[in-house]
Amino acid sequence: MKGLIPKLLLALLCALPALAWAQAPADANLIQKADVLRTYRRVKLDMEEKARNVKGMRGVKEADVEAFEAQYNKLRKDFNQFVQGFGAEVRHANGAPLNLCELSRGQLYDFMKLYHAYEEQFLVRYEEIIGTRERPLIEAGFADNVMACNPRSAIVDVTTYRNQYEPELTVATWSRL
Protein backbone atom coordinates (compact mmCIF):
# COMPACT_ATOMS: atom_id res chain seq x y z
CA MET A 1 0.00 0.00 0.00
CA LYS A 2 2.87 2.37 0.83
CA GLY A 3 4.36 1.97 -2.63
CA LEU A 4 1.01 2.49 -4.36
CA ILE A 5 0.63 6.20 -3.57
CA PRO A 6 3.98 7.28 -5.07
CA LYS A 7 3.22 5.18 -8.17
CA LEU A 8 -0.18 6.82 -8.56
CA LEU A 9 1.33 10.27 -8.16
CA LEU A 10 3.98 9.46 -10.74
CA ALA A 11 1.36 8.15 -13.17
CA LEU A 12 -0.72 11.30 -12.67
CA LEU A 13 2.28 13.55 -13.28
CA CYS A 14 3.08 11.66 -16.48
CA ALA A 15 -0.52 11.88 -17.70
CA LEU A 16 -1.10 15.59 -17.02
CA PRO A 17 0.73 16.95 -20.09
CA ALA A 18 -1.16 14.56 -22.37
CA LEU A 19 -4.48 15.53 -20.79
CA ALA A 20 -3.73 19.23 -21.13
CA TRP A 21 -2.68 18.77 -24.76
CA ALA A 22 -5.84 16.80 -25.57
CA GLN A 23 -8.05 19.61 -24.29
CA ALA A 24 -6.12 22.48 -25.89
CA PRO A 25 -7.62 24.20 -28.93
CA ALA A 26 -6.29 23.15 -32.34
CA ASP A 27 -4.18 26.30 -32.74
CA ALA A 28 -2.67 26.30 -29.24
CA ASN A 29 0.65 24.85 -30.39
CA LEU A 30 0.94 26.67 -33.70
CA ILE A 31 4.25 28.29 -32.86
CA GLN A 32 5.67 24.95 -31.76
CA LYS A 33 4.48 23.23 -34.95
CA ALA A 34 5.71 25.79 -37.50
CA ASP A 35 9.48 25.36 -37.61
CA VAL A 36 10.26 28.82 -38.95
CA LEU A 37 7.95 30.57 -36.47
CA ARG A 38 9.38 28.60 -33.56
CA THR A 39 12.93 29.58 -34.52
CA TYR A 40 11.82 33.13 -35.29
CA ARG A 41 10.40 33.40 -31.77
CA ARG A 42 13.65 32.13 -30.24
CA VAL A 43 15.70 34.71 -32.18
CA LYS A 44 13.20 37.47 -31.31
CA LEU A 45 13.40 36.70 -27.58
CA ASP A 46 17.20 36.56 -27.75
CA MET A 47 17.33 39.89 -29.57
CA GLU A 48 15.12 41.55 -26.94
CA GLU A 49 17.18 40.09 -24.10
CA LYS A 50 20.43 41.34 -25.61
CA ALA A 51 18.91 44.79 -26.13
CA ARG A 52 17.83 44.86 -22.45
CA ASN A 53 21.36 43.89 -21.43
CA VAL A 54 22.93 46.74 -23.38
CA LYS A 55 20.25 49.22 -22.35
CA GLY A 56 20.84 48.43 -18.66
CA MET A 57 24.65 48.34 -18.77
CA ARG A 58 26.76 50.86 -16.95
CA GLY A 59 30.06 52.10 -18.28
CA VAL A 60 29.12 51.80 -21.95
CA LYS A 61 29.71 54.81 -24.18
CA GLU A 62 26.55 56.72 -25.05
CA ALA A 63 27.49 56.56 -28.75
CA ASP A 64 27.75 52.74 -28.58
CA VAL A 65 24.34 52.45 -26.94
CA GLU A 66 22.77 54.80 -29.51
CA ALA A 67 24.32 52.88 -32.42
CA PHE A 68 23.10 49.62 -30.90
CA GLU A 69 19.62 51.07 -30.40
CA ALA A 70 19.53 52.15 -34.06
CA GLN A 71 20.58 48.64 -35.12
CA TYR A 72 17.91 47.12 -32.87
CA ASN A 73 15.17 49.40 -34.22
CA LYS A 74 16.07 48.65 -37.84
CA LEU A 75 16.02 44.91 -37.23
CA ARG A 76 12.85 45.17 -35.10
CA LYS A 77 11.00 46.72 -38.04
CA ASP A 78 12.13 43.92 -40.35
CA PHE A 79 11.09 41.26 -37.83
CA ASN A 80 7.69 42.87 -37.34
CA GLN A 81 7.18 43.09 -41.09
CA PHE A 82 7.87 39.35 -41.25
CA VAL A 83 5.18 38.78 -38.59
CA GLN A 84 2.73 40.91 -40.58
CA GLY A 85 3.29 38.57 -43.52
CA PHE A 86 2.33 35.60 -41.35
CA GLY A 87 -0.71 37.51 -40.08
CA ALA A 88 -1.77 38.06 -43.68
CA GLU A 89 -1.59 34.29 -44.26
CA VAL A 90 -3.80 33.69 -41.21
CA ARG A 91 -6.34 36.29 -42.36
CA HIS A 92 -6.30 34.88 -45.90
CA ALA A 93 -6.97 31.34 -44.59
CA ASN A 94 -9.91 32.73 -42.60
CA GLY A 95 -10.37 29.60 -40.50
CA ALA A 96 -9.32 27.07 -43.13
CA PRO A 97 -6.47 24.74 -42.16
CA LEU A 98 -2.97 26.12 -42.76
CA ASN A 99 -0.36 23.71 -44.05
CA LEU A 100 2.46 24.54 -41.65
CA CYS A 101 5.12 22.81 -43.75
CA GLU A 102 4.24 24.82 -46.85
CA LEU A 103 4.03 27.97 -44.75
CA SER A 104 7.47 27.33 -43.22
CA ARG A 105 8.97 26.57 -46.65
CA GLY A 106 7.54 29.80 -48.00
CA GLN A 107 8.88 31.80 -45.06
CA LEU A 108 12.32 30.19 -45.01
CA TYR A 109 14.07 32.54 -47.45
CA ASP A 110 12.73 35.70 -45.78
CA PHE A 111 13.49 34.38 -42.33
CA MET A 112 17.05 33.43 -43.25
CA LYS A 113 17.60 36.97 -44.54
CA LEU A 114 16.38 38.26 -41.18
CA TYR A 115 18.55 35.81 -39.29
CA HIS A 116 21.66 36.74 -41.27
CA ALA A 117 21.02 40.43 -40.57
CA TYR A 118 20.61 39.53 -36.89
CA GLU A 119 23.80 37.48 -36.83
CA GLU A 120 26.04 39.65 -39.02
CA GLN A 121 25.00 43.12 -37.86
CA PHE A 122 23.07 43.12 -34.59
CA LEU A 123 24.98 40.30 -32.91
CA VAL A 124 28.36 41.63 -34.05
CA ARG A 125 27.58 45.03 -32.52
CA TYR A 126 26.38 43.33 -29.33
CA GLU A 127 29.60 41.31 -29.10
CA GLU A 128 31.66 44.48 -29.55
CA ILE A 129 29.87 46.15 -26.65
CA ILE A 130 29.77 43.14 -24.32
CA GLY A 131 33.14 41.71 -25.29
CA THR A 132 32.00 38.10 -25.64
CA ARG A 133 31.39 35.73 -28.51
CA GLU A 134 27.85 34.36 -28.81
CA ARG A 135 26.86 30.96 -30.17
CA PRO A 136 24.57 30.76 -33.23
CA LEU A 137 20.90 30.18 -32.43
CA ILE A 138 20.13 28.14 -35.54
CA GLU A 139 21.34 24.58 -35.94
CA ALA A 140 23.30 23.68 -39.07
CA GLY A 141 20.54 21.55 -40.61
CA PHE A 142 17.69 23.97 -39.94
CA ALA A 143 16.88 24.77 -43.59
CA ASP A 144 17.03 21.07 -44.55
CA ASN A 145 14.66 20.20 -41.71
CA VAL A 146 12.19 22.85 -42.87
CA MET A 147 12.30 21.57 -46.44
CA ALA A 148 11.84 17.94 -45.31
CA CYS A 149 8.94 18.76 -42.99
CA ASN A 150 6.37 16.05 -42.36
CA PRO A 151 2.99 17.45 -43.43
CA ARG A 152 1.27 19.18 -40.52
CA SER A 153 -1.66 21.52 -40.55
CA ALA A 154 -3.58 23.57 -38.04
CA ILE A 155 -6.63 25.76 -38.01
CA VAL A 156 -5.77 29.22 -36.75
CA ASP A 157 -8.61 31.40 -35.60
CA VAL A 158 -8.00 34.98 -36.74
CA THR A 159 -9.15 36.46 -33.43
CA THR A 160 -6.98 34.08 -31.42
CA TYR A 161 -4.03 34.91 -33.64
CA ARG A 162 -4.50 38.67 -33.21
CA ASN A 163 -5.03 38.44 -29.45
CA GLN A 164 -2.49 35.77 -28.55
CA TYR A 165 0.14 35.07 -31.18
CA GLU A 166 0.64 38.44 -32.84
CA PRO A 167 1.53 40.25 -29.59
CA GLU A 168 3.82 37.36 -28.64
CA LEU A 169 5.62 37.45 -32.00
CA THR A 170 5.91 41.23 -32.29
CA VAL A 171 9.31 42.62 -31.27
CA ALA A 172 9.13 45.21 -28.48
CA THR A 173 10.16 48.81 -29.06
CA TRP A 174 13.36 50.01 -27.39
CA SER A 175 11.40 52.09 -24.88
CA ARG A 176 9.34 49.05 -23.78
CA LEU A 177 12.31 46.78 -23.09
Disulfide bonds with the S-S distance in Angstrom:
Cys101-Cys149 1.94
